[in-house]
Amino acid sequence: MIYLDNAATSFPKPPEVIKAITEALLAPASPGRSGHAPALKASRIIHGARKAIARLFGLPDNSRLVFTPNITWSLNIALNGLGLKPGDHVLSSALEHNSTARPLARFQKEICLDWEIVGPGPDHLIRAEDFKVRLRPETRLVVLNHASNVTGSLAPAKAIKEAIGSTPLLLDAAQTAGAVPMADYGQWADLIAFTGHKALLGPTGTGGLWIKEGFELRPIAVGGSGSRSESLVHPDFLPDSLEPGTANTHGLAGLAAGVEFLLKVGVDKVRQHEMELTQWFLANIVDIPGLTIIGPGPGQESRVATVSVVLDGWSSSDLAGALEKGYGIMIRSGLHCAPLTHQFMGTFPGGASRFSFGYFNTLEDARTAAQALSELAQSGHKA
């Protein structure tokens, strides 16, 4: 198997991740719920995960880091917790995932939110000045997909934050946390949402949200917290206020191990390796007859290791099936939960075929994928 679907979930996981999950599953306790040794050990696992993520993002206060089941929950906590009101103006890019697009569309319908979409330029890249010129007195929030899970284009998040000034920025780091160096993001970002199962190399069912001091989010769920159990009023301090219920201890143990692995290897090294594979792949498929690259082409550095293509005569699903059956290559086809992006790129409703490289992929994987595309392009298949 050649696994090129790392934008969906990374594979393989480092052995340290599997070991950490297994050991945590053997601990007979729930964190923060008892005072015996196993419960304290479980609490230390959660604290260790918080510390590791804080190092990755350069967070000044890890108590403002909230763990969630996934980044969709993280984004919903942020968008619902901010208390958006009728007439508020929100800017987002045209490259948003449904995890932000659907909540914003819901607010647009239910409370008449003024949601404005900013498209990329002809080179498929998002620009800071395009957000700055659209700011209004009633602009409440800017939502930004740090890197598109379709085109692979990387947005200049820090430049956008500088351009919008005091307007809050909610950053969707699903495709960049662990793949792009972000060690200073905690110094300037307002809200950072991330998932654990992609480039952070952790298991599914893990994610989180960083909340800069000065932002108070209304909880969208309340319940058990392990603190202030004497009161029917949910705790109002972080992280307890936004972490109701029992934590995913074994999942967060695996996430912590994945992040520690990345910190040891170095995110710079991860990015260099993934970009070498991506640029080689792009350079060797760009001239395949009938093939169109959806997003930044060879040589453009403002991207991540995700490449989507359309091949004449092939539906995206047929192409993915042929790659798996004939070459053992696993990719993702379709709309990638990002219909806005495909509408903007002209690939809606058919979608595209997406190749996404990870740290454990090799140049041989890229060669095999490029050769497979070349052969399938010559096969004369018609969907």
Buried (B, 14 or more C-beta within 10 A) or exposed (E): EBBBBBBBBBBEBBEBBBEBBEBBEEBEBBBBBBEEEBBEBBBEBBBBBBBBBBBBBBBEEBEBBBBBBBBBBBBBBBBBBBEBEEEBBBBBBBBBBBBBBBBBBBBEEEEEBBBEBBEBEEEBBBBBEBBBEBBEEEBBBBBBBBBBBBBBBBBBBBBBBEBBEEBBBBBBBBBBBBBBBBBEBBEEBBBBBBBBBBBBBBBBBBBBBBBBEEBEBEBBEBEEBBBEEEEEEBBEEBBBBBBBEBBBBBBBBBBBBBBBBBBEBEBEEBBEBBBBBBBBBBEBBBEBEEBBBBBBBBEBEBBBBBBBBBBEBBBBBBBBEBBBEEBEBBBBBBBBBBBBBBEBBEBBEBBBBBBBBBBBBEEEBBBBBBEBBBEBBEEEBEE
